[in-house]
Amino acid sequence: MSDNRGRGGGRGRGARGGGRGGPRGGRGGGEGRGGGGGSATFSGFEQRGGYRGGRGGGDFRGGGDFRGGRGGGDFRGRGRGDSRGGGRGGRGGRGGFDDQDLVFKPNAAPIPDPKITELENNILKEQSMEAKMSALQISSKKGQAPDAGDYMPCRPAFGTGGVEVTLWTNYFKMGVKAQSLAKYAVEVTGVKLEGKPAPREAKGRKLQSIIKSALGQLGKGVPYATEFKNQVIALTPLALPSDKTLTVQYDDEGKNDTYKVKFNGPTDVNLNDLVVYLRTMRDPTGDTSFPKFTNAIDALSIITGFSARANDQVASLGHSRYFPLDLASEIKPLGYPEHNSVIRGYFQSARPATGRILLNANVAHGIFRPWGQMTQLMQKYELRGRPLQELHKCISRLRARCTVLPEKSAGKKGVRRQYLKVITGLATTSDGGRENRPKVNTNGGRPSEVQFFFESRGRPVPAGLKADTYYSVAEYYEKRYSYRADPNLPVINVGSKLYPVYMPAELVEIIPGQALPRKTTPDETAEMIDFACRSPWANATSITITGRRCLGLDGGEKLVQFGVTVDKELLTVKGRELQTPSILYLNKKNLKQTVEVDEGGWNMRGVRVIKPGQMIARWTWIHLDLVNDKPASNHENVYKAMKKWVDFMRDMGIAVAEKPLPSGTPSAAKLSIDESTALDTLRARFKAIQNERPQFVFVVLPGKKTDTRLYNAVKLLGDVQFGYHTVCVLRSNIVKEQVQYFANVALKVNLKMGGSNHKLHNDINIIKEGKTMIVGYDVTHPTNLSGNAEGLPSLVGLVSSIDQDLSQWPAAAWAQTGKVEMLDKTLEEKFVGRLRLWQRHNQNRLPENIIIFRDGVSEGQFDQVLEKELPWIRKACLSTYPAKKQPKLSIIVSVKRHQTRFYPTDPAHMTRSRNIKNGTVVDRGVTQANVWDFFLTAHQALQGTARPAHYTVLLDEIFRGLLGPDAANKLESLTHDLCYLFGRATKAVSICPPAYYADILCTRHRVYLADYFDRSDTQSVASGTTQSQVPSVQIHDNLKDSMYYI
């Protein structure tokens, strides 16, 4: 078709067509993750009476987007921020599961493979702990840089503590042919041709189409698999030209661009070496790096994922998540205003384990934008007013397949063609540039209401049209194509804002599988949780039926070609249920009293905190009341509730004065604010009370959409600028005067003031001697932002214990270069500060042992922790301790964002939510025998499927030397017990508090920079923005050695 349909200089143009259409929905976008944990306000009533403090705390939490609780089920909202954690919810019976079995495949669970168990035991015998310890000479090297043998220490033994149970796990055994494969690294570059602009970089679907075309040129001679990004795995070397480069013409978008596809390699991927290693867990080359054989494991993941990735009815996200587009049972429409959908998909990845290769498969959830015929989408909107604006917003940036009609002159010989385009939106009155702009009568104009300037640019003018003339879209299609556009539907702009291209809506089809590129809204998050929270039985059943079908695991052509098989049944493994520790409080007579723990939780009925913090002699409160708020608030009710809450805290044993400062009297506490000036008004009030020197300010938020901004402002003012401890509560919650809510917030108050809410009845042996400090640190990155995150820093949080009760965890936080996980020299300085703080609280003694929990690094970054971060910690110790009295260190990585799950096989060993019991630990069956790691489900998931925490020991100079073969049991027990010491909860949390507190600390510091992060999420940061322009945040001296962040 001649290119003569009215275009150029911001003037608008008619439709453009041709091409083959495009591949299915590709990758990108988001993914539902991990465990939602109930309300962020209070925990819910106990059937037994009493109240629970709850994990989420009662404090309103602003900043960032939704993040489910650490202790919840198998769903986590994207990003970090408000609505974190949550309450315990109801504690009813085992109902609510419809016709589901109690457990997956009841009475059909096979015993774990005895051959694997025997192999695991033999490997540890061969690598005996005694010989290993003797060779390492740990005791003689205190303070020196460790040799290679100290890194990734061998597992001292498999754990034996607790009650043994058999569990299902979401792994399939793989059969792999011992052979070598050829791996190619693929490079795709655009070719600039004379008279044409250089093609844009190929990404996403475009890149997939180009690689697919290049591989199509090779014919079907050699079996291959690819992820359509940068790797190709072939059974034998490919028959490539001498320069290993193929030329591809890409015209899916109508531009007829040329790309070169170069296949670098091949490199050898030896699957036989991997198989041999897993049988012995010994690398014949002596290489001590970890993880091992990553190329072989990646190759297997590409092979097992290829069937789904190449399927037009499956959308792929990232490297390993696949979503069926044609199964109604796996799709939940979210409705107006954007008509997005939640889709249940499936994760798959090959994993090495002792004696075998496994395929890890799990359910995954993602939110996808609408797809299908544009006319069908428009039927869901009232095409005027606000709904029309929502439609414009909904379709903006969607990729679509646009049909171009044959010319009228072509007659019956004409052929419809299709191009891929990105939709700009509906026609608007601001479309076009300065000259010959389109004439759009109204936003969302119909075909007769939108005119564009048609120019020939020296090309033949189709019959019936005149050059340099305005035509309406209706006229243009009638005269050029003999097509009558639907007069009632808005036209679609598939060009750009400056250079619009208008098409009738009925000729536009939205491509399926486009993931939502922004953060989810609270409503979307709630819908996603509702859809994602299913019982372990439901998830295990989905994996073995729908998941296998979606992933193409049953006799797929590609698996057969590569000699790969995937067993049909999930594996079983041995787990152990660790003993629940007893929790200690004070009774009303201030005598120590233990409380009953049930499924990892307990209540505080009739008890007081174990130790009050510093006396809050000077406190005040502020009731933020929006002007013209409807219905009007009742300040008297708020005042009465605040008074009752303070009385309640005093009864809990928290040291707080009965009456507030003068600024907290009923008449003075109310602060009327206008949305436009709220932050200035709040700042003025904080300044006005400065002369009273308040220790604590309680802020009652109005419970409106402005609350996040107000919360962020309160924390910035209190923590950074004025040095007041603050707690925010929602007005709607505080006036209910419920003891659960009162207790939740009170727990935070006591921690902020240096108190201890509860402790373990039996002290942890290695801690009670007063010689061991525990440290946790984490890094959060400027991710999950729809805008440009360039120039935004990554935020580091470091917490450390200061006492034997492990109740107080003062913190240090700082910013570093954005999206850099490994810490720099600042770690040395901050670590020295933690050591000095310990010293001040422990009779001027420094700790002899330092146990460090590093949160959130992947297996591929383990070496970097040891090579880049450990030296800074060593230097901190060298500058603080006498030269010959350096401390012993152990570093354990804690990870929650993994895909391993366990399901009960016996109703006698499950919780009310039908999950495995809290305290269940697994260290064999899906692990590598020589790597010291374990999975621990310390918490009870109230809904969904429990996600265990995964702990891996990177360095150990403490446990093996002190405990020998019992080191594995003691580390598992220590980690489990720690999970009962999270200060603002009355339940075990799912990851140990040092890592959890560090994560919360990072979130708090992101709140201080909310203006920068929020701006990035709504618009692009100016190209000149640099990290140095983001202000450094220093906590006020009044709060710096406290748990201000809790």
LINMOCOR-V171013 format. One record per helix or strand of 3 or more residues. SS is the DSSP state (@ for helix, = for strand). FROM is the first residue (numbers start at 1). LEN is the number of residues. If there is no record, write none. Layout:
ss:SS from:FROM len:LEN
ss:SS from:FROM len:LEN
This chain:
ss:@ from:114 len:13
ss:@ from:129 len:8
ss:@ from:138 len:4
ss:@ from:148 len:3
ss:= from:163 len:7
ss:= from:171 len:6
ss:= from:180 len:12
ss:@ from:204 len:14
ss:= from:224 len:3
ss:= from:231 len:4
ss:= from:245 len:6
ss:= from:257 len:14
ss:@ from:271 len:10
ss:@ from:294 len:16
ss:= from:314 len:4
ss:= from:321 len:4
ss:@ from:328 len:3
ss:= from:331 len:5
ss:= from:340 len:14
ss:= from:356 len:13
ss:@ from:374 len:5
ss:@ from:385 len:11
ss:= from:399 len:6
ss:@ from:408 len:6
ss:= from:417 len:6
ss:= from:450 len:5
ss:= from:469 len:4
ss:@ from:473 len:9
ss:= from:501 len:3
ss:@ from:505 len:3
ss:= from:508 len:3
ss:@ from:522 len:11
ss:@ from:536 len:16
ss:@ from:557 len:5
ss:= from:564 len:3
ss:= from:571 len:7
ss:= from:583 len:5
ss:= from:592 len:4
ss:= from:619 len:8
ss:@ from:635 len:17
ss:@ from:662 len:3
ss:@ from:666 len:4
ss:= from:670 len:4
ss:@ from:675 len:14
ss:@ from:690 len:3
ss:= from:696 len:6
ss:@ from:707 len:16
ss:= from:725 len:6
ss:@ from:731 len:4
ss:@ from:739 len:14
ss:@ from:765 len:4
ss:= from:772 len:9
ss:= from:794 len:7
ss:= from:811 len:6
ss:@ from:826 len:16
ss:= from:849 len:7
ss:@ from:859 len:20
ss:= from:888 len:8
ss:= from:902 len:3
ss:@ from:907 len:3
ss:= from:920 len:3
ss:= from:933 len:5
ss:= from:949 len:8
ss:@ from:959 len:20
ss:@ from:993 len:16
ss:@ from:1010 len:9
ss:@ from:1027 len:3
